[in-house]
Amino acid sequence: MDSITLLGLLGGTLTTASFFPQVVKTIKTRSTKDVSFAMFLLLSAGITIWIIYGIKIGSVPVVVANSVSLVFSLVILVLKLVYK
């Protein structure tokens, strides 16, 4: 694996990991009062486009990082609906 791919994987890992604390906090507190549904909906749409882009250019880091980010984003959206 070349250094550019590793750099992409590192960046993707860090940005994807940024979702984790929000998911954990939301599950622990069972509160989504301060979470914007519209923001996470738009974010999920954007991440989906990044995944398609990553597939089209054949970039493993883009596809993997954004796929995990999409899962986290969708979890937060579902929790927003469940904890209404």
Number of C-alpha atoms within 10 A of each C-alpha: 5 6 8 10 14 12 12 15 18 14 15 20 17 11 14 20 15 13 17 15 10 16 15 12 12 20 15 9 9 14 15 20 11 8 15 12 16 10 12 19 15 12 16 20 14 14 22 17 13 18 22 15 14 18 14 10 11 11 14 15 21 22 23 18 24 25 17 17 24 23 15 21 25 16 16 25 20 12 18 20 11 11 13 9
